[in-house]
Amino acid sequence: MIWLAFVGSCFLLAMIPGVSTAVILRQTLRAGRSSGVAALLGNETGIFLWAMAAVFGLSALVLASQVAYGAMKAVGAALLVVIGVQSLWKARRAPAAHDASMPYDGDEARTTGGWRRSYGMGLATCGANPKAAVFAMSFLPQFVPQGAHVPLTLTLLAVIWVAVDVIWYVGVIWLVGRAGAVLGRPAVRRRMEQVSGTILVALGVRVALEAR
């Protein structure tokens, strides 16, 4: 039962919109499914690394240091604001019209830095988020059965957590891709850039102002 409860909790957590959702959707909308998947994999790499840090107690060191925590929060907030401003700038500079026949997964993936940039963006936004460390330390240990081998069980829980995230977000990316014909229209793309940019800037400001 405890494993089913954990899987259910992971799905519920994945469904709650947050920084990860905003970045993954932003990359999917800008450059198609492949970039969205790359951002997803980067994000999940960050989650797994934080989970492993929790297993070995490294995240506790970060949380114990006010300076380290504050620096990570500042970097994470700045990164979100920069990405959001880039989206707003792109929306402002977007032409009134362009070739509507351009594939949804077309050349724009290369102009935004391709797969590696999307992966790095997902990894950086998660890695610079100290809340991920807090969550990994407080969430995973609750599901370790009594008498179980703690490091091994925590590692398995982290793998399940990442797997559930991937399943959920791949579905979201697929649905967004299916709507590519509509989302690829110039006016819609500009509007989506504006919305995603505003959300990312707001998230960055919230992270910066959030109390520990």
ABEGO torsion letter per residue (X at the ends): XAAAAAAAAAAAAAABBBAAAAAAAAAAAAAEAAAAAAAAAAAAAAAAAAAAAAAAGAAAAAAABAAAAAAAAAAAAAAAAAAAAAAAAAAAABBABBBAABBAABAAAAAAGEAAAAAAAAAAAAAABAAAAAAAAAAAAAABBBGBBAAAAAAAAAAAAAAAAAAAAAAAAAAAAAAAAAAABAAAAAAAAAAAAAAAAAAAAAAAABBX
